[in-house]
Amino acid sequence: MRTAALTAQARQDALTRLRESARQGDELDVLVVGGGVTGAGIALDAVTRGLSTALVEAQDWASGTSSRSSKLVHGGLRYLQMLDFHLVREALTERDLLIQRIAPHLVKPVSFLYPLENRVWERAYVGAGVALYDTLATVSGSRRAMPIHRHLTRKGMERLFPDLRHDAAIGAVRYWDASVDDARLVSTLVRTAVSYGAHAASRTQILDLQTTTGGAVTGAVVEDLETGERIDVRARHVINATGVWTEQTESLAGSEGGLRVLASKGIHIVVPRSRIAGDTGLILQTEKSVLFIIPWSRYWVIGTTDTPWEQELTHPVATSADIDYVIEHANAVLARPLTRDDVIGTWAGLRPLLQPGTKEGTSSAKVSREHTVASPTPGLTVIAGGKLTTYRVMAKDAVDFAIGSRATTLPSLTHDLPLVGAEGLPVVQRQSRAIARRYGWDRPRMDHLLHRYGSLLGELTDLCDERPELAQPLTHAPAYIGAEVVYAASHEGALHLDDVLMHRTRLNYEQADKGVSALEEIAALVAPVLGWDDATTRREVEAYRARAEAEDAAAQEPDDASAEKVRLRALDLAPMRPLES
């Protein structure tokens, strides 16, 4: 496989191929709408079956739910309480595939403490549940990907998490799951799909679904949001993987059928790693669900919430009440209580909650308690529900459903298919000391780069060889080197500063100023790659600064409606619109 680069030119080439195919009367086998983890997974599944495939996304890759999750790859310990053993086993199988074969550079083990308040019955109850969790992970017969759980005394618990309040628990059970940079997983899936021949275009919005007089879907009309050009795309199968936008996309077919999806908001806060003394994560039961305190690089991620969302879908924000709720529940077990001043970043995401049943006249396959595949009308397949961990299973189910009997002779291959950056990873890991010495990188820097790029690190070092200054940390965002910013535009499909700071790096929530202090430096690195003139560069900087100010203002409001009003007053949505040249 040739590893393709996601570039602005590659995007244009993909749109050109779609335009030319329509003119010649050619049909794609599969057009995937929605560039989150499910849509990206579907594109990879389809193209590796030998199907001609295209993927379009109205915003940046992973700009919706798939960049705003808890960033965990896990089996769902809480599902054991519901006795849903099949679902847990499926998720654990996918977790272990990701960490062992598919994306070992992106997915990393992380341990959690489950604090115990009762010495006898709770230890037995929780211990039995976690033991079953571990057992289900080994049912497939593959080698174990995670350590076995352990019971800890209060002293053992306090050694691992000194800032756990002394009276909060009498001991704990330590178990293992995994974490992932969700946005990077999505962009890596897209890049892998393109490397196998898929056509992919971000900032390309579906405007209409083309149908026959009988209502069968035969393709779509899409708009390149960078230029305003409209393109007809013919396809035998259109697969809708748009998450919280599922019903809006379904309606373009003019059918009354389909799936029902509601949006629920979850938020996370970020605090510096130094603020909480602990070497492992925590999982806490709340009155509504669970709260995770997750160690991540230089900081802690704490969340989440679960509240109905009735505002505009594109830009959910964390309100003051959301932030206070998370802080309050974290402080219930922390020896040194957090305050609002400790919070350096937040993000809010919308979960697409699949509602029971389907609309009238819809054929469907309820293949999982978590997700459903349906066909509102011939030629259109819709998938909704599920979670990040099981994206590959969802993708397989969607393509199987769409192509019907052809799935027997064209089965999915993705269970044994490493993503770009995974193949050859052990070699690069063994070479890491020499690489670090050559470029003056310390161990944390090297770990950071391997976790982000895996065996693709050589493409990054090539940039450093051409321009040695790119090996140095950014002046105002020293967690990243200059080459990472250039690479975001030259290899990873970033088209705007918003893409770089939100999805290729995590500066939007890793720094208290949302990366604004580094904007000029980042813009100067990106502009030559994307061909920006001074006026375009200035607009990009101003647009991101306006977004940051709008999000900060919204976070001071008590509820979603008030936050949305403040955000819209403060924000000109320039990053979501084509920039004039």
C-alpha positions in Angstrom: 0.0 0.0 0.0 1.2 3.5 -0.9 0.6 5.8 2.0 -1.3 8.8 0.6 -1.0 12.3 1.9 -4.2 14.2 2.6 -3.5 17.5 0.9 -5.6 20.4 -0.4 -4.6 19.3 -3.9 -5.6 15.7 -3.2 -9.0 16.9 -2.0 -9.4 18.8 -5.3 -8.3 15.8 -7.3 -11.0 13.7 -5.5 -13.7 16.2 -6.4 -12.4 16.4 -9.9 -12.6 12.6 -10.3 -16.2 12.7 -8.9 -17.1 15.4 -11.4 -15.6 13.6 -14.3 -17.2 10.3 -13.4 -20.6 11.9 -13.4 -20.0 13.4 -16.8 -19.0 10.0 -18.2 -22.0 8.3 -16.7 -20.0 6.2 -14.3 -21.3 5.2 -10.9 -19.5 4.8 -7.6 -20.3 1.6 -5.7 -20.5 3.5 -2.4 -20.9 7.2 -1.5 -20.4 7.7 2.3 -21.8 10.9 3.8 -20.3 11.9 7.2 -16.6 12.1 8.1 -16.8 11.0 11.7 -15.4 7.7 13.0 -18.3 5.7 11.6 -18.2 7.2 8.1 -14.4 7.0 7.9 -14.6 3.4 9.0 -17.3 2.6 6.4 -15.1 4.2 3.7 -12.2 2.0 4.7 -14.3 -1.1 4.9 -15.9 -0.5 1.5 -12.8 0.4 -0.5 -10.8 -2.6 0.9 -13.6 -4.9 -0.3 -12.8 -3.7 -3.8 -15.7 -1.2 -4.0 -15.2 2.2 -5.7 -15.8 4.5 -2.7 -16.1 8.2 -2.0 -16.4 10.0 1.4 -17.7 13.5 1.9 -17.9 15.6 5.1 -19.4 19.1 5.5 -16.9 20.3 8.0 -13.4 19.0 8.9 -12.8 15.3 9.6 -14.1 14.4 13.0 -15.4 17.8 13.7 -18.6 16.5 15.3 -19.1 13.9 18.0 -15.9 12.0 17.0 -13.5 14.7 18.3 -15.5 15.4 21.4 -15.8 12.0 23.1 -14.2 10.9 26.4 -11.4 9.6 24.3 -11.7 6.1 25.7 -11.5 2.8 23.9 -13.4 0.5 26.4 -15.7 -2.4 26.7 -18.3 -0.5 28.8 -18.1 -1.8 32.3 -21.5 -0.4 33.1 -23.1 -2.6 30.5 -22.3 -5.6 32.7 -24.8 -4.2 35.2 -27.4 -4.5 32.4 -26.3 -8.1 31.8 -25.4 -7.2 28.2 -22.5 -9.7 27.9 -22.5 -9.8 24.1 -22.1 -6.1 23.8 -19.3 -6.0 26.3 -17.5 -8.8 24.7 -17.8 -7.2 21.3 -16.4 -3.9 22.5 -13.6 -5.6 24.4 -12.7 -7.6 21.3 -12.5 -4.4 19.3 -10.5 -2.7 22.0 -7.9 -5.4 21.9 -7.8 -5.4 18.1 -7.1 -1.7 18.1 -4.3 -1.9 20.7 -2.7 -5.0 19.3 -3.1 -4.8 15.5 -5.1 -2.0 14.0 -3.8 1.2 15.7 -1.2 0.4 18.4 0.4 3.8 18.0 -2.9 5.6 18.6 -4.5 3.4 21.3 -2.7 3.1 24.6 -3.5 1.2 27.9 -4.7 3.2 30.8 -5.7 2.0 34.3 -8.5 3.1 36.5 -9.3 2.8 40.1 -12.9 1.9 41.1 -13.1 3.2 44.7 -15.0 1.0 47.2 -17.0 2.4 50.0 -18.1 -0.9 51.6 -15.5 -3.4 52.8 -17.4 -6.6 52.3 -20.3 -6.7 49.8 -19.1 -4.0 47.5 -15.6 -5.5 47.1 -17.2 -8.8 46.3 -19.8 -7.3 43.9 -17.4 -5.0 42.0 -14.6 -7.6 42.0 -16.8 -10.2 40.4 -17.9 -7.7 37.8 -14.4 -6.7 36.9 -13.3 -10.3 36.9 -16.0 -11.1 34.4 -14.9 -8.0 32.3 -11.4 -9.5 32.1 -12.7 -12.9 31.3 -14.9 -11.6 28.4 -11.8 -9.9 27.0 -10.1 -13.3 26.6 -13.0 -15.4 25.3 -11.8 -14.9 21.7 -8.7 -16.9 22.5 -6.2 -14.1 21.5 -3.3 -13.2 23.7 -4.2 -10.8 26.5 -3.9 -7.1 25.6 -4.3 -5.7 29.2 -3.1 -6.7 32.6 -5.5 -8.5 35.0 -7.4 -6.4 37.5 -6.1 -6.1 41.1 -7.7 -5.5 44.5 -6.1 -2.7 46.5 -6.1 -1.8 50.1 -6.6 1.8 51.2 -2.8 2.1 51.4 -2.3 0.7 48.0 -5.0 3.0 46.6 -3.4 6.0 48.2 0.0 5.1 46.8 -1.4 5.2 43.3 -3.7 8.2 43.8 -2.4 10.3 46.7 -5.0 13.0 46.1 -7.9 10.7 46.6 -9.7 11.9 49.8 -8.8 9.7 52.7 -12.4 9.1 53.7 -13.7 8.6 50.1 -13.0 4.8 50.0 -11.7 1.9 52.0 -9.9 0.4 49.0 -10.3 0.0 45.3 -10.2 -2.3 42.3 -7.7 -1.4 39.6 -8.6 -2.4 36.1 -7.4 -1.5 32.6 -8.9 0.0 29.4 -7.4 2.2 26.8 -7.4 5.8 25.6 -7.2 7.3 22.1 -6.9 10.7 20.4 -10.3 10.4 18.8 -9.8 13.0 16.1 -6.5 11.5 15.1 -8.1 8.1 14.9 -10.6 9.5 12.4 -8.1 11.3 10.2 -5.9 8.2 10.2 -8.9 6.1 9.1 -9.6 8.6 6.3 -5.9 8.6 5.2 -5.8 4.8 5.2 -9.0 4.6 3.1 -7.5 7.1 0.6 -4.3 5.1 0.5 -6.3 2.1 -0.7 -8.1 4.2 -3.4 -11.0 6.0 -1.8 -11.9 9.6 -2.8 -12.3 11.8 0.2 -13.3 15.5 0.5 -13.8 17.4 3.7 -15.7 20.8 3.6 -18.0 19.2 1.1 -21.7 19.3 2.0 -24.5 17.1 0.6 -27.3 19.3 -0.6 -29.7 16.8 -2.1 -30.1 13.1 -2.8 -30.9 12.2 -6.3 -33.8 9.7 -6.8 -35.7 7.9 -9.5 -39.4 8.5 -10.0 -40.0 5.5 -7.8 -38.0 7.0 -5.0 -34.8 5.0 -5.2 -31.6 6.9 -4.4 -29.1 7.0 -7.2 -26.6 9.6 -6.0 -26.3 13.0 -4.5 -25.6 16.7 -5.2 -22.7 18.0 -3.1 -21.2 21.4 -2.7 -17.5 22.2 -2.3 -17.8 24.8 0.5 -14.4 26.1 -0.3 -15.4 27.3 -3.8 -19.2 27.1 -3.9 -19.1 24.6 -6.8 -21.9 22.0 -7.0 -21.1 18.5 -8.2 -23.4 15.6 -9.1 -22.2 12.3 -7.7 -23.8 9.0 -9.0 -23.6 6.0 -6.7 -25.2 2.6 -6.4 -25.3 2.9 -2.7 -25.4 6.0 -0.5 -24.6 5.4 3.2 -25.7 8.0 5.7 -23.3 8.1 8.7 -24.0 11.6 9.9 -24.7 11.0 13.6 -26.8 13.8 15.1 -27.6 15.0 11.6 -29.1 11.6 10.6 -32.7 12.7 10.2 -31.8 15.9 8.3 -29.8 13.8 5.8 -32.6 11.2 5.5 -35.1 13.9 4.6 -33.1 14.8 1.5 -34.4 11.6 -0.1 -38.0 12.8 0.2 -38.9 9.7 2.1 -40.7 9.5 5.4 -38.7 6.5 6.6 -35.5 6.1 8.5 -34.1 6.2 12.0 -34.9 8.6 14.8 -32.0 10.2 16.6 -31.9 12.6 19.5 -28.8 14.7 20.5 -27.5 14.6 24.1 -24.7 16.8 25.3 -21.7 15.7 27.2 -18.9 18.0 28.3 -15.4 17.5 29.7 -13.0 19.8 31.5 -9.2 19.8 31.4 -7.0 20.6 34.3 -3.1 20.5 34.5 -1.6 17.1 35.4 0.3 18.8 38.3 -3.0 19.9 39.9 -4.0 16.3 40.9 -1.5 13.8 42.4 -2.2 10.4 40.9 -0.7 7.8 38.6 -4.0 6.2 37.4 -7.5 7.2 36.4 -10.7 7.1 38.4 -14.2 5.9 37.6 -16.9 7.2 39.8 -20.6 6.4 39.9 -22.9 9.5 39.9 -26.6 9.8 40.3 -26.9 10.0 36.5 -24.1 7.8 35.0 -20.4 7.7 35.6 -17.6 10.3 35.9 -14.1 9.6 34.6 -11.0 11.3 35.8 -8.5 10.3 33.0 -4.8 10.9 32.9 -3.7 12.2 29.6 -0.3 13.5 28.8 0.3 16.8 30.6 -3.2 17.1 32.0 -6.3 15.4 33.3 -9.6 15.0 31.4 -12.7 14.9 33.6 -16.2 14.2 32.5 -18.9 13.7 31.4 -22.4 15.0 31.6 -25.6 13.8 29.8 -28.2 16.5 29.1 -30.7 17.0 26.3 -29.6 19.4 23.5 -32.1 21.5 21.6 -29.8 24.2 20.1 -27.9 24.4 16.8 -26.0 21.1 16.3 -22.7 22.3 14.9 -21.2 24.1 17.9 -22.2 22.8 21.3 -20.5 24.5 24.2 -19.9 23.9 27.9 -21.9 26.2 30.1 -21.1 27.4 33.5 -23.5 24.9 35.1 -22.0 22.1 33.1 -18.5 22.9 34.4 -19.6 23.4 38.0 -21.4 20.0 37.8 -18.2 18.2 36.8 -16.1 20.0 39.3 -18.6 19.3 42.1 -18.6 15.5 41.4 -14.8 15.3 41.1 -14.4 17.2 44.3 -16.5 14.6 46.1 -13.4 12.3 46.1 -10.5 14.7 45.7 -8.4 15.7 48.8 -7.6 19.1 47.2 -10.8 20.5 45.7 -10.7 21.9 42.2 -12.0 25.4 41.4 -12.9 27.1 38.1 -9.4 28.7 38.1 -7.9 25.2 37.7 -9.8 24.6 34.4 -7.6 25.3 31.4 -10.0 23.9 28.8 -13.3 22.4 28.0 -15.1 20.7 25.1 -18.7 19.7 24.5 -20.0 17.0 22.2 -23.3 15.6 21.1 -24.1 11.9 21.4 -26.5 10.6 18.7 -29.0 8.7 20.8 -30.8 6.1 18.7 -34.5 6.0 19.5 -36.4 2.7 19.6 -37.9 1.5 16.4 -37.8 2.9 12.9 -40.0 5.2 10.9 -42.8 3.6 8.9 -41.8 1.8 5.7 -38.2 1.3 6.8 -36.4 -2.0 6.4 -33.8 -2.5 9.1 -31.4 -4.9 10.8 -31.1 -4.4 14.6 -27.7 -5.9 14.6 -26.7 -4.5 18.0 -28.4 -3.0 21.1 -26.1 0.0 20.5 -26.6 0.6 16.7 -29.1 0.0 13.9 -28.7 -0.2 10.1 -31.7 0.7 8.1 -32.9 1.6 4.6 -35.6 4.3 4.3 -35.7 3.8 0.5 -33.8 1.7 -2.0 -30.2 2.9 -2.6 -30.0 4.6 0.8 -28.5 3.0 3.9 -28.6 4.7 7.3 -26.6 3.7 10.4 -26.9 5.4 13.8 -26.1 4.7 17.4 -23.0 2.8 18.6 -19.8 4.2 20.1 -16.2 5.0 19.2 -14.8 1.6 20.3 -17.1 -0.4 18.0 -16.8 1.8 14.9 -15.3 -1.1 12.9 -18.2 -3.4 13.6 -20.6 -0.6 12.7 -18.8 0.0 9.4 -18.9 -3.7 8.5 -22.6 -4.0 9.3 -23.4 -0.9 7.2 -21.5 -2.1 4.2 -22.9 -5.6 4.5 -26.4 -4.2 4.6 -25.9 -1.9 1.7 -24.5 -4.4 -0.7 -26.7 -7.3 0.4 -25.9 -10.7 -1.1 -22.6 -9.4 -2.5 -21.2 -9.3 1.1 -20.9 -13.1 0.9 -18.2 -12.9 -1.8 -16.8 -9.5 -0.7 -16.4 -9.9 3.1 -14.9 -7.3 5.3 -11.1 -7.4 5.7 -10.7 -4.7 8.4 -10.4 -7.0 11.4 -6.8 -7.7 10.3 -6.0 -4.4 8.6 -3.5 -2.0 10.3 -4.0 1.7 9.8 -1.3 3.9 8.4 1.3 4.4 11.1 0.8 0.9 12.6 2.8 -1.2 10.1 6.5 -1.1 11.0 5.8 0.5 14.4 8.1 -1.9 16.4 11.0 -0.9 14.1 10.6 2.8 14.6 10.2 2.2 18.4 13.5 0.5 18.5 15.1 3.3 16.5 13.5 6.0 18.7 16.6 6.7 20.8 18.8 7.3 17.8 16.0 9.5 16.3 15.7 11.5 19.5 19.4 12.1 19.7 19.6 13.3 16.1 16.9 15.9 16.6 17.5 16.8 20.2 14.2 15.4 21.5 13.8 14.2 25.1 11.9 11.1 26.0 8.5 12.8 26.6 8.8 14.5 23.2 9.6 11.2 21.5 6.8 9.4 23.2 4.4 12.2 22.1 5.5 11.9 18.5 5.4 8.1 18.4 1.9 8.2 19.9 0.7 10.6 17.2 2.4 9.4 14.1 3.7 5.8 14.7 5.8 4.6 11.8 4.9 7.7 9.8 7.4 9.6 12.0 9.8 9.4 9.1 7.6 11.8 7.1 7.9 14.2 9.9 11.7 13.9 10.2 11.9 14.5 6.5 10.4 17.9 7.0 12.9 18.5 9.9 15.8 17.6 7.6 14.6 20.0 4.9 14.1 22.8 7.5 15.9 22.1 10.8 14.0 24.8 12.6 10.9 22.7 12.4 12.4 20.2 14.9 12.1 22.9 17.6 9.1 23.5 19.9 6.6 26.3 19.0 7.5 29.3 21.1 3.9 29.7 22.5 2.8 26.1 22.3 5.9 24.1 23.3 4.1 20.8 23.5 4.3 20.7 19.6 7.2 21.2 17.2 6.9 23.2 14.1 7.0 20.1 11.8 3.7 18.9 13.3 1.9 22.1 12.2 3.4 21.9 8.7 2.5 18.2 8.5 -1.1 18.9 9.5 -1.5 20.9 6.2 0.9 19.0 4.0 -0.2 15.4 4.9 -3.3 15.4 7.2 -5.8 17.4 5.3 -6.0 20.6 7.4 -7.5 23.5 5.4 -7.9 26.1 8.0 -6.3 27.2 11.3 -9.5 25.9 13.0 -8.6 22.4 11.7 -5.0 22.6 13.1 -5.9 23.9 16.6 -9.1 21.8 17.1 -8.3 18.5 15.4 -4.7 18.0 14.4 -3.4 19.3 17.7 -5.4 19.8 20.9 -4.4 23.4 21.6 -8.1 24.5 21.7 -8.4 22.9 25.1 -4.8 22.2 26.1 -4.0 25.8 26.8 -6.0 28.3 28.8 -5.9 30.8 25.9 -7.1 28.1 23.5 -3.8 28.4 21.6 -4.4 32.1 20.6 -0.9 33.1 21.7 0.5 30.7 19.1 -1.8 31.7 16.3 0.6 34.0 14.4 3.4 31.4 14.6 1.1 28.6 13.4 -0.4 30.7 10.6 3.1 31.5 9.4 3.9 27.8 9.1 0.6 26.8 7.5 0.2 29.7 5.0 2.9 28.7 2.5 1.7 25.1 2.4 -1.9 26.1 1.7 -0.9 29.1 -0.6 -2.5 31.8 1.6 -1.8 35.4 0.9 -1.5 38.0 3.7 -5.2 38.9 3.6 -6.3 35.2 3.8 -3.8 34.6 6.6 -5.2 37.6 8.5 -8.8 36.4 8.1 -7.9 32.9 9.3 -6.2 34.3 12.5 -9.2 36.6 13.1 -11.7 33.9 12.6 -10.1 31.5 15.1 -9.6 34.3 17.6 -13.3 35.1 17.3 -14.2 31.5 17.9 -12.0 31.3 21.0 -13.6 34.5 22.4 -17.1 33.2 21.7 -16.5 29.9 23.5 -15.0 31.7 26.5 -18.0 33.9 26.6 -20.5 31.0 26.3 -18.8 29.2 29.2 -19.9 31.9 31.6 -23.6 31.4 30.8 -25.8 29.3 33.0 -27.7 27.3 30.4 -27.5 26.1 26.8 -29.9 28.7 25.3 -28.1 31.6 26.9 -24.7 30.2 25.9 -25.9 29.8 22.3 -27.1 33.4 22.1 -23.8 34.7 23.5 -21.8 32.5 21.2 -23.7 33.7 18.1 -23.3 37.3 19.1 -19.5 36.9 19.6 -18.8 34.6 16.7 -18.7 35.2 13.0 -18.7 31.6 11.6 -16.0 32.3 9.1 -14.1 29.0 9.6 -17.2 27.1 8.5 -17.6 29.2 5.3 -15.5 29.3 2.2 -12.8 32.0 2.5 -12.6 34.4 -0.4 -9.3 34.5 -2.1 
